[in-house]
Structure formats: structure tokens, C-alpha cells
């Protein structure tokens, strides 16, 4: 009975550590992406009125 409890506790600890590691990995990727967008980010407003024509006129 004690051996089964130890196995169960070891599995639970492994799952908890694994899920915590995955959570840290995902949150770090999101934070890095937010920093990247803030640093390299361009304006999200792209005005389409006015400007040059796309077709070349000869």
C-alpha cells in the first residue's frame, strides 16, 4: 500500500512540475512576443486614401 502511494505521489509531482514548466515556457514566449512587437512595432493604421497610383502610366 505504501509503495502504491509513493508511486502516485511521484507521478503527481512529475505532472505538477511538467505543467509548471510548460506554463512558464508559454508565458515567456508571449512576453517575448509582446516585447518584440513593442520594439519593432509599426503603426497599425495604414491609410489607403490618397498616395500614388499602383499602375504605371506611360
Phi, psi and omega in degrees: 000320181292323180295321179294320178294320179295319178296315178299317179294322178294318178295317180296319178294320178296316179295319179296316179294320179295316180292325177294318178297317178296319179298316178297319180297315180294316181294326178291322178295319179293319179295320179295321179293320178296318178295320179297315180295324180291321182285311184265357188301136174257169178297139179276354179266116178245097182293134182250358180270145180075198178087191183272156177284150180281326184275134177281130179257127181260000000 
